[in-house]
Amino acid sequence: MTDDTHGEEPVDPAELAAELAAEVDGNSPTDGDDTPTGASAEGTATSSGGVTQSTFVVTHADDDSAMLRDAATGQVHTLSENPELEPEAVVKATVAPEPPMGVTDELREVTDERSVRIEAVGEAPTTQARRIARDQEPGEVTRQERAGDGEFHVITVPEGQTEIAVEDVMNDRETRLLQAARAGASLVEVRSEPGVVSVRYLP
């Protein structure tokens, strides 16, 4: 692919991916007025006596076992059995250490399970996303809540690296799923135009 950035400083895709992944651990999204709003209810976890109630992403599942990652804390729980969980599903559940050793966990209860679609669309970023992108440096990410449910992230990149940035966002599925789990989203929509990538987490 020809680099047509015309002297713009390139953004290391690995650094961009790391910054995007760090968004999962952020706890201070802002709304359109830059007012801190805190984590959504989807992104909270409660734990007592080793028993954890939270929203999880199924990062691995086979006939014998499954692995869940807590969307709120990032902690990984390995289940000794798989009660028909599907890979990449988002579940609200209760897990607890399996006696007597507590090396693996058992799934006590599932109160909700949903799938999340991740897709790149041909639509351009919104006017608000373009404005945000203009006000930040290449490689920077802004995260804001939507006027309704969900949230969106705006990434500024050199124009010649836009396609690469979109590929990085699409390929980092676990980060997208974890953020969708926290935002209560069922659709992750990636929009782009030269220099701007917008990731929208929608109900």
C-alpha positions in Angstrom: 0.0 0.0 0.0 1.4 3.4 -0.9 2.1 5.8 2.0 0.4 9.1 1.0 0.7 10.9 4.4 2.8 13.7 2.8 5.3 14.1 5.7 2.8 13.3 8.5 4.4 11.4 11.4 3.3 7.8 11.1 1.4 6.2 14.0 2.8 2.8 15.1 -0.2 0.3 14.7 1.0 -1.5 17.9 0.9 1.6 19.9 -2.5 2.5 18.5 -3.8 -1.0 19.4 -2.4 -0.7 22.9 -4.1 2.7 23.4 -7.4 1.3 22.1 -7.1 -1.7 24.4 -6.5 0.6 27.4 -9.9 2.1 26.7 -11.5 -1.0 28.2 -10.0 -0.2 31.5 -11.1 3.5 31.5 -13.7 4.4 34.1 -14.5 8.1 33.2 -16.3 8.4 29.9 -17.8 11.8 29.2 -20.9 13.0 27.5 -21.2 15.7 24.9 -20.7 18.3 27.6 -17.5 16.7 28.8 -19.2 15.8 32.1 -17.9 12.6 33.8 -20.6 10.0 34.0 -18.9 7.0 35.4 -19.1 3.3 34.3 -22.5 2.0 33.2 -24.3 -0.6 35.2 -23.2 -3.2 32.6 -19.6 -2.6 33.6 -19.9 -3.2 37.3 -19.0 -6.3 39.3 -19.8 -7.4 42.8 -17.8 -10.0 44.7 -18.3 -11.6 48.0 -16.6 -14.7 49.5 -15.1 -15.5 46.1 -18.5 -15.3 44.3 -18.5 -12.8 41.5 -21.6 -11.3 39.8 -20.7 -9.4 36.6 -20.9 -9.1 32.9 -18.4 -11.4 31.1 -17.2 -12.0 27.6 -16.7 -15.7 26.6 -13.1 -15.6 25.2 -12.9 -19.3 24.7 -15.3 -22.2 24.7 -15.1 -25.9 23.7 -17.0 -29.0 24.7 -15.1 -29.4 28.0 -14.4 -25.9 29.4 -14.8 -22.2 28.8 -12.9 -19.0 29.7 -14.7 -15.8 30.8 -13.2 -12.3 31.1 -14.8 -9.9 33.5 -15.8 -6.8 31.5 -15.4 -4.6 34.6 -12.1 -5.9 36.1 -10.4 -7.8 33.3 -10.1 -10.8 35.5 -10.1 -14.2 33.6 -12.2 -17.0 35.0 -11.6 -20.6 33.8 -14.7 -22.8 34.0 -14.2 -26.5 34.6 -17.2 -27.3 32.5 -18.9 -25.5 29.6 -22.7 -25.3 30.0 -23.2 -24.6 26.3 -21.7 -21.1 26.2 -20.7 -19.9 22.8 -17.4 -18.2 22.0 -17.7 -14.3 22.0 -21.0 -14.3 23.8 -21.6 -11.6 26.4 -23.2 -13.0 29.6 -24.5 -11.6 32.9 -23.6 -14.3 35.3 -22.4 -15.5 38.7 -19.2 -17.5 39.0 -17.5 -19.0 42.1 -14.4 -21.0 42.8 -15.0 -24.7 42.4 -14.3 -26.7 45.6 -12.2 -28.0 47.1 -9.1 -26.4 45.6 -10.7 -23.4 43.9 -8.3 -23.7 40.9 -11.1 -23.4 38.4 -14.5 -21.7 38.7 -18.0 -23.0 38.3 -20.9 -21.1 36.6 -23.6 -20.6 39.2 -26.2 -18.7 37.2 -26.7 -16.9 33.9 -29.3 -14.1 33.9 -28.7 -12.8 30.4 -26.8 -13.8 27.3 -26.4 -12.0 24.0 -24.3 -11.9 20.9 -22.5 -8.8 19.6 -22.1 -7.9 15.9 -18.9 -6.1 14.9 -19.0 -4.6 11.4 -17.4 -1.9 9.3 -20.0 0.2 7.4 -19.7 2.5 4.4 -21.2 5.5 6.2 -19.0 8.4 7.1 -18.4 9.5 10.8 -20.9 11.9 12.2 -20.3 15.7 12.3 -19.5 15.5 16.0 -17.0 12.7 15.4 -15.2 14.8 12.7 -15.1 17.8 15.0 -13.5 15.7 17.8 -11.0 14.2 15.4 -9.9 17.7 14.2 -9.2 18.8 17.8 -6.9 15.9 18.7 -3.5 14.7 17.5 -2.9 11.6 15.4 -3.0 8.5 17.6 -5.3 10.1 20.2 -8.6 8.5 21.2 -11.6 10.3 22.7 -14.4 8.3 24.3 -17.9 9.8 24.9 -21.3 8.6 25.7 -24.0 8.8 23.0 -27.1 11.0 23.5 -29.1 7.8 23.8 -27.7 4.5 25.0 -24.2 3.3 24.3 -21.0 5.3 23.5 -18.6 6.1 20.8 -14.8 6.4 20.4 -13.1 8.7 17.9 -9.6 8.0 16.7 -7.5 10.5 14.8 -4.9 8.9 12.4 -2.8 10.1 9.5 -4.9 10.0 6.4 -2.7 7.5 4.7 -3.1 5.0 7.6 -6.9 5.1 7.9 -7.4 1.7 6.3 -4.7 0.1 8.6 -6.3 1.7 11.6 -9.7 0.3 10.7 -8.2 -3.2 10.2 -6.6 -2.9 13.7 -9.9 -2.0 15.2 -11.7 -4.8 13.5 -9.1 -7.4 14.3 -9.0 -6.6 18.0 -12.3 -8.4 18.6 -11.8 -9.1 22.3 -11.3 -5.4 23.1 -14.4 -4.5 21.0 -16.5 -7.2 22.8 -15.3 -6.1 26.2 -16.2 -2.5 25.5 -19.6 -3.6 24.1 -20.2 -5.6 27.2 -19.5 -2.6 29.4 -21.6 -0.3 27.3 -24.6 -2.7 27.1 -24.2 -2.8 23.3 -25.2 -5.4 20.8 -23.7 -3.8 17.8 -20.2 -2.3 17.2 -20.2 -0.1 14.1 -17.0 1.1 12.7 -17.1 4.2 10.4 -14.2 6.0 8.8 -13.0 8.6 6.4 -9.4 9.7 5.7 -7.9 10.6 9.1 -10.9 9.6 11.2 -12.1 6.3 12.6 -15.3 6.2 14.7 -16.3 3.2 16.7 -19.9 3.2 17.8 -21.3 0.9 20.5 -25.0 0.7 19.9 -27.9 -1.1 21.7 
